[in-house]
Amino acid sequence: AEVPTDPMPFEAGDMMVILKPKKEWVSAKSFPELSAKMTKELEVIPGITVGFQFPVQMRFNELMTGARQDVVCKIFGEDLDSLAGYAKKLGAIIGTVPGAINVYEEQVTGMPQVVIKYNRDGMAKYGLNVNDINRVVNTAFAGQIAGQVYEGEKRFDMVVRLNDDSRKNITDVEKLMILTKSGNQIPLSMVASIDEVEGVNQIQREDTKRRIIVGFNVKDRDVQSIVEELQQKAGQQLNLSKGYTISYGGSFENMVAAKSRLAIVVPIALLLIFLLLYFAFSSVKQGLLIYTAIPLSAIGGILALWIRDLPFSISAGVGFIALFGVAVLNGILLVSEFNRLKNEGWTDVKRIVIHATKSKLRAVLMTALVPSLGFIPMAISTGAGGAVQKPLATVVIGGLLVSTLLTLFVLPMLYILFEKGFSYFRQKKGITIAVFLILFGINNANAQEKISLQSALDTAIKNNISIQIAKTESRYYQELKKSAFDLPKTEINYQHGKFNSLANDNNVAVSQALDFPTVYSRQSALHKTNARISEIQVKGLQLDIRSEVKTNYYHLLILNEKQKLLSWADRVYSAFLDKSTQRFKSGDIDVLEYRTAENQKQHIANQLEALKTELEKLGAVISVTNDSLTLEASSAINPNTAIDTYNDHRMAMAFAPLALKTDIIINNAEVVSKSYPDFW
C-alpha cells in the first residue's frame, strides 16, 4: 500500500509497469493488445486474477467507486457466506458476457484463525477459569506489559511474550503450559480444544449495509450495452434471496449520472441558443429558421457514429452540445445576408436566395471545414484518451458536414416558405401554360412533357368541351335523319256487347294515321339541313380553337424569349450594380453614376416583374407551370406560321355567315310552314 491507512487486503496488490516508448515496442502495437498478451502469460499462475489499467484511470475509478475496475457490481445483504456465494455465481455470469474482462471477486473470507474452545469440566477439575487462561494465552502470543524501563527522561513499556520459535504454529498453542491452583502446570490442550479455521477477511459496508463487490473491465464494447446484457442474464440466472440486492457502479454509474445531467443541460443549451438567435435578429420566425440547423446537424452526428460503429457516450453528448453551437453559424451567415439584401431594396425572394447563397458559399464552407479539420486528429486518435476523444470529434465532424450540405438547400427553401408561403411553390414564377390547360381540358400533366404546336392543336381539338358538344349535336342530327318518315302509332279498338242486336257482339277496329307525303320529304330536308349546320359549326369551332391556340402558343413563346432576355439583362445589371457599389464605396465614382446604375437595374427589374405579372394573369386559373409542361424548343416563330394563324382566323370568320344564313333559311321555312295545312 502507498499509505499506512490504505485498507487494501493482503491478497490484493498494485504493480507498476514502466513501459518503453511506443515506437520501441516489438510484441504489441497498442495498449489493449499488450494487456491481452500479458494477461495470457499470467494465466498460468493458479488462483490469480489480473487487470491492466493506466494508473490515473485506476485511481479515478477507486476514488469515485471504491474499486479499480471499470464496472463494479455491488451485492448487498446480511450474511457474509451468502454474499460470497452470490459473488462467485455473478463472476461466472460475467465471464459469459462478451467484452467483459479481468473479472475480480472481492474476498471477504479466507483469513486463518486459531479458535480455542474451553472444556468447562476439565477447567473445574484443575480449578481454572476462563479469564486466567485468556490472560496466559494473550501474554504468550500477543504480549503483556510487565514493567517499565527508563532511559534518561524516556520511558518504555517492557512487554513479555514467547520467543518467535515458540509461536509459529498451532502445536505451540496446544503445548502452552497453564499454571493450576495447586501450582502444577498442564498443557492447554488438556482443558481446551484448539482448531484452525478460516475466518472473515474483511467486512465492507455502504450506507450501513454489508456488501461485496464483483468488478470487471470493458474491452471492445460500450459500458451500457454490457451492463444491460449482464442485468438481463443476472435476473434470469441469479436468484437472490429476500433482502439481497445488486447495484451497478463504476463507469456505468458515472454514465447514468452524466446522462441525467445532460438531460437538463442539453435543453438549457438549446434554449439559450434560441434566445441568442432571437436577440440577434429580433424575430422568432428567423430564429426558428436558423434553429433548423440543429436537427440537421444531429442527423449527421448520429450517422457518423453509426458509420464508425461508436457507441453513444458522455463525450459524444458533449460533442452534440458543441456541434449545435457551431452548426447555427451557417444559418446566421445566410439569414444575415438575406436580410441585408432585403433592406437594400431587393424584392424578389428567389433572387435574394440565389445571390446570398452564392456570395456566402465560401464563408459557409469555411465555417464547417475549419472546425472539422481541427477535430480530425482527435477522430483518428489511438493513444491515451482516444476512447474519449473519438466520439466527440466524430459527432462534430459528421454533424458539420451533413448540416452544411443540408443547410445550403433546406434553409433557402424554408426562407422562401416563410416569406411567401406554400403558394410560391404551387405558383412558381415562369412561363405558365394555363391557356393550354383551359382549352385542352388537361387536368394532370406529366413532368417535363414537351408540347409542340401540332400536338397542342390536336389535343385542343380533341379535348375541348365546346367541340365535343358540337360533335355530339352533329351526331344527334345525323341520327335524326333516320326518323324523317315517322309514322304515328297504330290504334286497335275492341268492343264487346249488345250494340247491334240483342246478342252479344265483338267488334275489332284497326286504324293508322298517315301524313301527306310532302310532310315526310320536308322533315327529311330539315334534318339534313340541321346536320349540315352542326357540321359547319364543328368546323368553325375547330378553326376558332386552332386560331386561339396558335395565338396563345406564339404569345407564350414570345414571353418566354422576352423573359430570358430580361433575366440575362437583370443578371448583367446586378453585376454592374455590385461593381458600381464597390467603386462608389471606394470613391472611384460619384453618387450620380451610382444612382444611374441603380436606376437601370431597377428599370430592368420592373420590366421583369411586369412580364411575370402578365404571365401570371395568362395562367391565373391553373397551377401547373412550365416546370411540368414546356414548349418544344423547335417551335420557332416564322412568317409562315404567322400566316397560317391568320388564315385559320379568316376561314373561321367565313364559316360564321354561312351558318347564320342557313339558320335564317330554316327559321323562315318554319314560319311559312305554319300557314300551310297539315297535308302540306
SULWODA-V228074 format. One line per field, one symbol per residue. psi: psi as a letter, one per 40 degrees, with the letter a starting at -180 (. if undefined). burial: # if it has 9 or more other ideal C-beta (glycine too) atoms within 8 Angstrom, else .. A space follows every 10 residues. Layout:
psi: ???
burial: ???
This chain:
psi: ididehfhid eiihhhhhii ideeideiei dddddddddd deeehheihi hhiidddddd ddddeeieid hhhhhhadhd dddddddddd dddddehheh ifhhhhheie hhihhhhihd dddddefiid dddddddddd ddiiheaihh gbeihiihhh iiiddefdad ddddehhhhi deeihiided eihhihihah dihiihfehi iiihiiihhe iidddddddd dddddddhhi ihehihihaa dddddddddd dddddddddd dddddddddd efhddddddd eedddddddd dddddddefh ihaddddddd dddddddedd dddddddddd dddeehdhdd ddddddddde dddddddddd ddddedddde heaheddddd dddddddddd dddddddddd ddddddddde adddddfhha hhfddddddd fhdhhihfhh hidddddddd ddehdddddd dddddddddd deedghiiih hhhhihaged aeihihhhhh ihhhiidddd dddddddddd dddddddddd dddddddddd dddddddddd dddddddddd dddddddddd dddddeedii dddddddddd dddddddddd ddddddddfe eiehaedehi ihdehihidd dddddddddd dddddddddd dddddddddd ddddeiide.
burial: .......... .......... ....#..... #.###.###. .#........ ###....#.. ##..#.#### #######..# .###.##### #.##..#.## #########. ...#.#.##. .##..#.#.. .##.###### #..#...... .......#.. #.....#... .#####.#.# .....####. ##.#...... #..#.....# ########.. #######.## #.##...#.. ...#.#.### #####..##. .#..##..## ..##..##.. #....##### ####.##### #.###....# #.######## ########.# #####.#### #....#..#. ###.###..# #..##.##.. ##..##.##. #....#.### ########## ####.###.# ##.####... ...#..#..# #######.## .#..#...#. ###..##.## #.##..##.# #.##.##..# #..#...... ..#.#..... ....#.#... ........## ####.##### ########## ########## ########## .##..##.## ..##.##..# #.##...... ..##..##.# ##.##.###. ##.###.##. .#.###.### ##..#..... ##.##..##. ##..##.##. .##.##..#. ..#.......
